[in-house]
Amino acid sequence: MPYICMYCGKEIKNLERSTVRCPYCGYRVLAKKRSSLAKEVKS
């Protein structure tokens, strides 16, 4: 599952489990990337 760095905004495809850091800037706050599909809800 891809993650996005909250500081520099780059996408990280594979994340090592031992260190949770952005390989580009070293920031420790990452978010899971959301899917691009919109969900339909009946009202």
Secondary structure, DSSP 4 states (H G I P E B T S, - for coil): --EEETTT--EESS--SS--S-TTT----EEEPPPSPPPP---
